[in-house]
Amino acid sequence: MNLSELAQHLDLAISTVSRVLSGNAKKYRISETTAQRILAAAEEHNVIPDPLGASLRKGSLGMIGLLVPDITNPFFSHLARSIELELRDANIAVQLCDSSEEVETEARLFQKLLARRLDGLIIAPVGSDTRGLSDLIENSKMPIVVIDRVIPGLQIPSVSLDNAHAGKLAAEHLIKAGHRKIGCLRGSYESQSDQERLRGVQEAMAEAGLKGDDLSVAGKGSSRTASLDGARELLDRKDRPTAIVTLSGQGILAVLERATALGLAIPEQLSVIAFDEQPWSPFMNPPLTTISQPVAEMAGEAVKFLKAALAEKSDAPLKAAEKVLQASICERLSVGKPVISATK
């Protein structure tokens, strides 16, 4: 039962019920008898007043916008679901938009969300060219939180992953297993997160004394076609890597498809590590080693920032804050020693 239903059940105005549950019965001269009746019914029907509601600026719609680059990407669908669940507890609905990894579409959807005068916005930028989006955000008075792909120099709250550390974590695991020829399959190669993950792999290899040509890099997009093209470039060569890290969640399927077509056994002939952890990762044959992002924690931190912004006056300057989280590695059987030479 929600607030409106409770008011209807008690045959009282919703404003009266709201004032009692928010602790303002005396201020509005609501009788003790009525107040106690409302409190007892609220307890019986488990109606909990929204602690954020009283602090939201006047005219609140109880809805925020969420703009993500690609809802078909399992990472972003998981992130969107986690944000929606976090905001549901505060009685805030979510309007979801998908920018299709396109800068122009992102700008157009952003402007449409602004025009709808929502209470706030959480955005995961496309990340390839943030200049236009940065200008739009700076000229907006709407509370905005950036998540996943941070826009450099923009003074608004942001939540992101330490992507360089995540890439380094994957490469170190492969190097520890004995691999010296490593491949990286990129996804959204123009995005900051992809670039940082690649940098982390490069750092780990340099620290291990490996040469630049020990690393093979391919991939120019996260679509199935682009991922398959990248997987072919890495695997259809005589000196192919003994191990591959996919820098996006969707690339792993292309690597597995191409490895199967070439008759490569995993991990005997090819070791693989995938971004991100998926519900099916432990049930693959063999189970996949993955780099897992703390998606629920990222969502929680973004919502925390947004709630703080919503509690401010609408004309108050938004405080810049940054939360950087760490990935973890789920070690399974898709990584082994490079016991067989990587030749066709």
C-alpha positions as CSV (number, residue, x, y, z in Angstrom):
1,M,0.0,0.0,0.0
2,N,1.3,3.4,-0.9
3,L,0.6,6.9,0.5
4,S,-2.3,7.6,-1.8
5,E,-3.9,4.2,-1.1
6,L,-3.6,4.7,2.6
7,A,-5.3,8.1,2.4
8,Q,-8.1,6.5,0.5
9,H,-8.4,3.7,3.0
10,L,-8.7,6.1,5.8
11,D,-11.0,8.5,3.9
12,L,-8.6,11.3,4.5
13,A,-6.8,13.8,2.3
14,I,-3.4,12.6,1.1
15,S,-1.9,15.9,2.3
16,T,-3.2,15.1,5.9
17,V,-1.6,11.7,5.8
18,S,1.6,13.0,4.3
19,R,1.9,15.7,7.0
20,V,1.4,13.2,9.8
21,L,3.9,10.7,8.4
22,S,6.5,13.5,7.9
23,G,6.1,14.6,11.5
24,N,4.2,17.8,10.9
25,A,0.9,17.0,12.6
26,K,1.2,19.8,15.2
27,K,2.4,22.3,12.6
28,Y,-0.8,21.8,10.6
29,R,-3.0,21.5,13.7
30,I,-4.0,17.9,13.0
31,S,-5.7,16.4,16.0
32,E,-4.0,13.8,18.1
33,T,-6.7,11.3,17.4
34,T,-6.4,11.6,13.7
35,A,-2.6,11.5,13.8
36,Q,-2.6,8.3,15.9
37,R,-5.1,6.7,13.6
38,I,-2.9,7.5,10.6
39,L,0.3,6.2,12.3
40,A,-1.4,3.0,13.4
41,A,-2.8,2.3,9.9
42,A,0.6,3.1,8.4
43,E,2.3,0.6,10.7
44,E,-0.4,-2.0,10.0
45,H,-0.1,-1.7,6.2
46,N,3.7,-1.1,6.2
47,V,3.5,2.3,4.7
48,I,6.9,4.0,5.2
49,P,7.2,7.8,4.6
50,D,9.8,8.7,1.9
51,P,12.6,10.4,3.8
52,L,13.7,12.1,0.6
53,G,10.3,13.5,-0.2
54,A,10.3,16.3,2.2
55,S,13.7,17.6,0.9
56,L,12.9,17.4,-2.8
57,R,12.5,20.8,-4.4
58,K,9.0,22.2,-5.0
59,G,7.5,20.9,-8.2
60,S,9.2,17.5,-8.1
61,L,7.9,14.9,-10.6
62,G,9.4,12.0,-8.7
63,M,11.2,10.9,-11.9
64,I,14.8,11.0,-13.1
65,G,16.3,10.4,-16.5
66,L,18.9,7.6,-17.2
67,L,20.9,7.9,-20.4
68,V,23.1,4.9,-21.3
69,P,25.2,4.1,-24.5
70,D,23.8,0.7,-25.3
71,I,21.1,-1.1,-23.3
72,T,21.8,-4.4,-25.2
73,N,25.2,-4.4,-23.5
74,P,24.8,-6.6,-20.5
75,F,26.8,-4.2,-18.3
76,F,24.5,-1.3,-19.0
77,S,21.3,-3.3,-18.6
78,H,22.6,-4.6,-15.3
79,L,23.6,-1.0,-14.3
80,A,20.2,0.4,-15.4
81,R,18.3,-2.3,-13.4
82,S,20.5,-1.6,-10.3
83,I,19.8,2.1,-10.5
84,E,16.1,1.6,-10.9
85,L,16.0,-0.6,-7.8
86,E,17.9,1.9,-5.8
87,L,15.6,4.8,-6.8
88,R,12.4,2.7,-6.4
89,D,13.1,2.7,-2.6
90,A,12.8,6.5,-2.7
91,N,9.6,6.4,-4.8
92,I,11.5,7.8,-7.8
93,A,10.8,6.4,-11.2
94,V,13.3,6.2,-14.0
95,Q,12.9,7.2,-17.7
96,L,15.5,5.2,-19.7
97,C,17.1,6.4,-23.0
98,D,19.6,4.6,-25.2
99,S,22.1,6.7,-27.1
100,S,23.2,3.8,-29.3
101,E,26.9,4.7,-28.8
102,E,26.3,7.8,-31.0
103,V,27.4,11.3,-29.9
104,E,24.7,13.0,-32.0
105,T,21.9,10.8,-30.6
106,E,23.3,11.3,-27.1
107,A,23.1,15.1,-27.4
108,R,19.6,15.0,-28.8
109,L,18.2,12.7,-26.1
110,F,20.0,14.7,-23.4
111,Q,18.2,17.9,-24.6
112,K,14.8,16.0,-24.7
113,L,15.3,14.9,-21.1
114,L,16.1,18.4,-20.1
115,A,13.0,19.7,-21.8
116,R,10.9,17.3,-19.8
117,R,12.0,19.0,-16.5
118,L,12.8,15.8,-14.7
119,D,14.2,15.9,-11.2
120,G,17.6,14.8,-12.2
121,L,19.7,12.8,-14.6
122,I,22.2,10.0,-14.5
123,I,24.2,9.6,-17.6
124,A,26.8,7.1,-18.8
125,P,28.4,9.1,-21.7
126,V,29.3,7.6,-25.1
127,G,32.8,8.8,-24.3
128,S,34.2,9.2,-27.8
129,D,33.7,13.0,-28.0
130,T,32.5,14.7,-24.8
131,R,32.9,18.3,-25.8
132,G,29.3,18.9,-26.9
133,L,27.9,17.0,-24.0
134,S,30.2,18.8,-21.5
135,D,28.8,22.1,-22.8
136,L,25.2,20.9,-22.4
137,I,25.8,19.7,-18.9
138,E,27.6,22.9,-17.8
139,N,24.6,25.0,-19.1
140,S,22.0,22.9,-17.3
141,K,20.6,23.6,-13.8
142,M,19.3,20.0,-13.5
143,P,21.1,17.8,-11.0
144,I,23.3,15.4,-13.0
145,V,25.5,12.5,-12.1
146,V,27.9,10.9,-14.6
147,I,28.6,7.2,-14.3
148,D,31.0,4.7,-15.8
149,R,32.7,7.0,-18.4
150,V,33.8,10.1,-16.8
151,I,34.1,13.4,-18.6
152,P,37.5,15.0,-17.8
153,G,37.3,18.5,-16.3
154,L,33.6,18.5,-15.7
155,Q,32.8,19.6,-12.1
156,I,29.9,17.3,-11.3
157,P,29.5,14.1,-9.3
158,S,30.8,11.0,-11.0
159,V,31.1,7.3,-10.3
160,S,33.6,5.2,-12.3
161,L,35.8,2.1,-12.3
162,D,39.5,2.2,-12.0
163,N,39.8,0.8,-15.5
164,A,43.6,0.9,-15.7
165,H,43.7,-1.3,-12.6
166,A,41.1,-3.6,-14.1
167,G,43.1,-4.1,-17.3
168,K,46.3,-4.6,-15.3
169,L,44.5,-7.2,-13.1
170,A,43.7,-9.2,-16.2
171,A,47.1,-9.1,-17.7
172,E,48.9,-9.9,-14.5
173,H,46.8,-13.0,-14.1
174,L,47.7,-14.2,-17.6
175,I,51.4,-13.4,-17.1
176,K,51.4,-15.3,-13.8
177,A,50.0,-18.3,-15.7
178,G,53.0,-18.1,-18.1
179,H,51.6,-16.2,-21.1
180,R,54.0,-13.9,-23.0
181,K,51.9,-13.3,-26.2
182,I,48.7,-11.6,-25.2
183,G,45.9,-10.1,-27.3
184,C,43.3,-7.5,-26.5
185,L,40.0,-7.3,-28.3
186,R,38.6,-3.8,-27.9
187,G,35.0,-2.7,-27.9
188,S,34.1,1.0,-27.8
189,Y,37.7,1.8,-28.6
190,E,37.3,5.6,-28.5
191,S,35.8,5.5,-25.0
192,Q,37.9,6.5,-22.0
193,S,37.2,3.2,-20.2
194,D,38.5,1.1,-23.1
195,Q,41.6,3.2,-23.4
196,E,42.3,3.0,-19.7
197,R,41.9,-0.8,-19.7
198,L,44.3,-1.2,-22.6
199,R,46.8,1.1,-20.8
200,G,46.5,-1.2,-17.7
201,V,47.3,-4.2,-19.8
202,Q,50.3,-2.4,-21.4
203,E,51.6,-1.4,-17.9
204,A,51.4,-4.9,-16.6
205,M,53.3,-6.3,-19.6
206,A,56.0,-3.6,-19.4
207,E,56.5,-4.3,-15.7
208,A,57.0,-8.0,-16.6
209,G,59.7,-7.1,-19.1
210,L,57.6,-8.0,-22.1
211,K,58.1,-6.1,-25.4
212,G,55.6,-4.0,-27.3
213,D,55.2,-6.6,-30.0
214,D,54.2,-9.2,-27.4
215,L,50.8,-7.4,-27.3
216,S,48.4,-7.7,-30.2
217,V,45.4,-5.3,-30.3
218,A,42.4,-5.4,-32.5
219,G,38.7,-4.4,-32.6
220,K,36.9,-1.3,-33.7
221,G,33.5,-1.6,-32.2
222,S,31.2,-3.6,-29.9
223,S,28.8,-4.9,-32.5
224,R,28.8,-8.6,-33.4
225,T,30.3,-7.9,-36.8
226,A,33.0,-5.6,-35.5
227,S,33.8,-8.0,-32.7
228,L,34.1,-10.9,-35.1
229,D,36.4,-8.9,-37.4
230,G,38.6,-8.2,-34.4
231,A,38.6,-11.8,-33.2
232,R,39.6,-12.9,-36.7
233,E,42.4,-10.4,-36.8
234,L,43.8,-11.8,-33.5
235,L,43.3,-15.5,-34.1
236,D,43.7,-16.0,-37.9
237,R,47.5,-15.5,-37.8
238,K,50.5,-17.7,-37.4
239,D,51.8,-15.9,-34.4
240,R,48.5,-15.5,-32.7
241,P,48.4,-14.8,-29.0
242,T,48.2,-17.6,-26.5
243,A,45.8,-15.6,-24.4
244,I,43.1,-12.9,-25.1
245,V,41.5,-10.3,-22.9
246,T,38.3,-8.8,-24.2
247,L,38.0,-5.2,-23.0
248,S,34.2,-5.1,-23.3
249,G,31.5,-7.6,-22.2
250,Q,30.3,-8.4,-25.7
251,G,33.6,-9.3,-27.2
252,I,33.9,-12.6,-25.5
253,L,31.2,-14.2,-27.6
254,A,33.1,-13.3,-30.8
255,V,36.3,-14.8,-29.4
256,L,34.6,-18.0,-28.4
257,E,32.9,-18.2,-31.8
258,R,36.1,-17.8,-33.8
259,A,38.1,-20.1,-31.5
260,T,35.4,-22.8,-32.1
261,A,35.5,-22.3,-35.8
262,L,39.3,-22.7,-35.8
263,G,39.1,-25.8,-33.5
264,L,41.1,-24.1,-30.7
265,A,40.6,-25.7,-27.3
266,I,40.2,-23.5,-24.3
267,P,42.4,-23.2,-22.3
268,E,44.8,-25.7,-23.8
269,Q,45.4,-23.7,-27.0
270,L,43.9,-20.4,-26.0
271,S,43.3,-18.8,-22.6
272,V,40.6,-16.1,-22.3
273,I,39.6,-13.4,-19.8
274,A,36.4,-11.4,-20.3
275,F,35.0,-8.1,-19.1
276,D,32.4,-8.4,-17.5
277,E,31.0,-11.0,-15.1
278,Q,27.8,-12.4,-16.6
279,P,25.2,-14.8,-15.0
280,W,26.2,-17.4,-17.5
281,S,30.0,-17.0,-17.0
282,P,30.4,-19.8,-14.4
283,F,28.4,-22.2,-16.6
284,M,30.4,-22.0,-19.8
285,N,32.6,-24.9,-20.8
286,P,35.0,-24.2,-19.5
287,P,33.8,-21.7,-16.9
288,L,35.0,-18.2,-17.8
289,T,37.6,-16.2,-15.9
290,T,36.2,-12.6,-15.8
291,I,36.9,-9.1,-14.6
292,S,33.9,-8.2,-12.5
293,Q,32.8,-4.6,-12.0
294,P,30.9,-3.7,-8.8
295,V,27.8,-2.8,-10.7
296,A,25.4,-2.6,-7.7
297,E,27.9,-0.5,-5.7
298,M,28.3,1.8,-8.7
299,A,24.5,2.3,-8.9
300,G,24.3,2.9,-5.2
301,E,27.0,5.6,-5.2
302,A,25.4,7.3,-8.2
303,V,22.0,7.4,-6.5
304,K,23.6,8.6,-3.3
305,F,25.1,11.5,-5.2
306,L,21.8,12.2,-7.0
307,K,19.8,12.2,-3.7
308,A,22.2,14.7,-2.2
309,A,21.8,16.9,-5.3
310,L,18.0,16.6,-5.1
311,A,18.0,17.6,-1.5
312,E,19.7,20.9,-2.4
313,K,17.8,24.0,-3.6
314,S,17.3,24.0,-7.3
315,D,19.5,27.1,-7.8
316,A,22.3,25.8,-5.6
317,P,25.6,25.0,-7.4
318,L,26.2,21.3,-7.8
319,K,29.1,20.0,-5.7
320,A,31.7,18.0,-7.6
321,A,32.5,14.7,-6.1
322,E,34.2,11.6,-7.4
323,K,33.9,7.9,-6.5
324,V,36.3,5.5,-8.1
325,L,35.7,1.8,-7.5
326,Q,37.8,-1.3,-8.0
327,A,37.2,-4.4,-10.1
328,S,37.9,-7.9,-9.0
329,I,38.9,-11.0,-10.9
330,C,36.8,-14.2,-10.8
331,E,39.4,-17.0,-11.5
332,R,38.0,-20.0,-13.3
333,L,39.1,-22.6,-15.8
334,S,39.4,-20.5,-19.1
335,V,43.0,-19.6,-18.2
336,G,45.7,-22.2,-18.3
337,K,49.4,-22.4,-19.0
338,P,50.4,-21.9,-22.7
339,V,51.5,-25.5,-23.1
340,I,50.8,-25.6,-26.9
341,S,52.5,-23.4,-29.4
342,A,50.2,-20.7,-30.8
343,T,50.4,-21.8,-34.5
344,K,47.7,-22.7,-37.0
